[in-house]
């Protein structure tokens, strides 16, 4: 049985600076070890990006972006290739910021390292009250692709439980996910 974990790292001026790079984490698993998820091969541990762009709960500021890029690079350098995000991550003017930063960090990492490492994006689509048709979920997927400036999302998910949306929405939610394939 494969275990999945998320890791949220928030940069702050009140904590010690990030270690100098290149920094290698202690080996938790062989960096080549991957877990098969259908056609995807992902690291045993994923990296969550909920805090990126969230001013209210995590105190995000744009000045943190360089530190966040370093943390992203360190994760990929240490074998992490599964990154979790959502179309609703980010607050206020930073709505969608998590996806924007993730896309930027992937491009910057590949450009600087000359790497084409297979990074798998798992993103979630919020069941907002105005998303009532499968087409609206397909549009949400397209908007996520545009924010990240990538061609493919590895894992698309419904965000939140059925307690957070109207029962009549459920079929449209599922049909929308199927239509994204």
N, C-alpha and C positions, 0 to 999 in steps of 0.2 A: 504494500500500500504506500503510495507516495503522499507525502505531507506537503502542504503548501503554506508559505508564510509570507506576510507582507512586511515591508520595512519602510517606515516613514522617517526621514531625516530632515530636520529643520535647521537651517543655519541661523545663527544669532550672534550679535556682537558680544553677548554676555558669556559665551562659552569659549573654550580654547580653540584656536584656529585648527583647521584641518591639517592632518599630517602632511609632510612634504611628499611629493610624488616623484617617482612611481612608488606607490604604497601597496603592499600585498597583504591581504587579510590572511589570518591563519587558515589553513586548509580545513574547511568544514566538510567538504566532499571533493572528490577529484574534479578539477575544472572541466574535464571532458565528459563527466557524467551528466546525462540528460534523462529526462522522463518523457516517455512517448505519450502524446495526447492526440490520438488520431494521426493525421499526417505531420503534426508538429513535434519538435523535440525541444523541450524547455528545461531550464535549470530547476533543480529541486526546490529552490527558494526564489520567490518573485520579489519585486520591488514595487511598493505602492507609492503613488504620487498625489495622494489626497491633499497634502499640505501645500503643494505648489500652487500658488495663486490664492490661497485662502487667508485673507487678512483677518477675518473675525476669529477663527479658532486657532490659527497657527502664527499670526503676526507676520505674514508674508510681506516682503518688500522687494521691489525690482532689484535693489542693490544686492540681494542674495543670489541672483542668477549665476554669477561666476562660481560661487561655492557649490551651488546645486549641480552645475556642469561637472565640477571636479568629483563630486560624489557619484554622479551618473557614470563618469569615466571609470572611477575606481570599481564600481559594481561590475561593469562590463569586462574590465581588465581581469576581474576575479571570477569570471565565468557566469555571472548572472545575465540571462538573456530574456527573462519574462518581466514585462513592465505593465502594471495595472494603472488604469486611469479611467476617467469618465467624462462625458460631455458636460456634466454639472459641476466639475471640480474647478473651483475658483469663485471668488465673490465680487460683487459689484462690477467695477470696470475691468476686473480680472476674470470675468466669467469665461470659462474655456481655457484659462491660462495653463492649466496642467497639460492639456493636449498640445498647446502651442509650444511650451517649453520642451516637452518630450520629443516632439518632432525636430525642433532646433538642435537639441542635444544629440540626437541620433546623427543628424547631418554633420554637425561639427566634429563629433567623434570619428565618423568615417572619413571626413576630410583630413583631419590631423593625423590619424593613425593609418590612413590608407586601407582601412578595414572594411570588409563587406560582411562582417559577422552577422549571423541571422538573429535579429532582435525580434521578439514576438510581442506584439501589443495586444493586451486584453483590455478592451474598453467597454464601458457600460452606457446604456441609453436610458435616460430618466423617463419615467412614465408620467410626464407632465399632463395636466388636465386637458391641454389643447392638442395632445397627440392622440388622435382617435382612430386613425386609419393606418393600414400597413404602409402606405406611401409616405406618411409623415415620419415613420420610423426609418424608412429608406433614406429620406432627406436628412434625418439626424445623422445617419451613418456617413452620408456624403459630406455633411458639414464637419464631422470629425476628421475625415480624410483630408479635407481642405485645411483645417486648423493644423493638423500634424504635417501636412504636405508629404503624405506617403500614398502609396498605391493600394495597400492592402492592410486590413486589420486581421490579426490572427484569430482573436476570440471576441465575438460580440455577445454582450450579455444584457439582460433586463436588469435595471437598477431598482432596488427596493423590493420589498415583499408585496404580496397581493393586498395587504392591509393598506397600502399607500396609493392604490388606484382603484377606480370603479370597476366592478365585475364585468361590465359590458366592454371595457377596454381590453380585457385579457386576450380575446381572440385576435384583435388587431395587433397587439403587442407580439404575439407569437407569429402571426402571419408576416409581420414586418421583419422579424428576425430571419425567417425563412427566405423572404424576398431579397435579403441582403447577400445571400450566398452567391 
